[in-house]
Amino acid sequence: MTPKQREAFRAALVALRDETVAAGPQKIEPNRKDAAQVGVADEDEQALGEMMQTLASKRNEQQARLLAQIARALRKLADSPDDYGLCEDCEEEIPDKRLKLMSHVALCAECQAKRDPHRGRSRKSITDYE
């Protein structure tokens, strides 16, 4: 990888980091809006509120994970630029197409699939939990 390519990836990583930080965390709304209210008047409203809290929490976790991956990739570019773009498991070069789409990845597609074999697979039926 040429220094010009590394600089382009660094710029993409910085832009992604800035965009993610600017978006900020998802606000987690409390179920009770009024301090004097003991419960929620409507059970559907309570269920919806809990679901929205869970979704916001998951988005915040994903955002934190992405920021950590970006920081790791930026450190690798700064500390050992020759290792950037190499898979951390098999040490083969990560294809440029994958790096251009996700410049923060540390694994090639094959190694990622080995680590998370169920990712991207859909269930065949509603009772398929394997």
RAVENTA-V301210 format. One line per field, one symbol per residue. ss: DSSP state (H for helix, E for strand, C for the rest). Layout:
ss = ???
This chain:
ss = CCHHHHHHHHHHHHHHHHHHHHHCCCCCCCCCCCCCCCCCCCHHHHHHHHHHHHHHHHHHHHHHHHHHHHHHHHHHHHHCHHHCCECCCCCCECCHHHHHHCCCCCCCHHHHHHHCCCCCCCCCCCCCCC
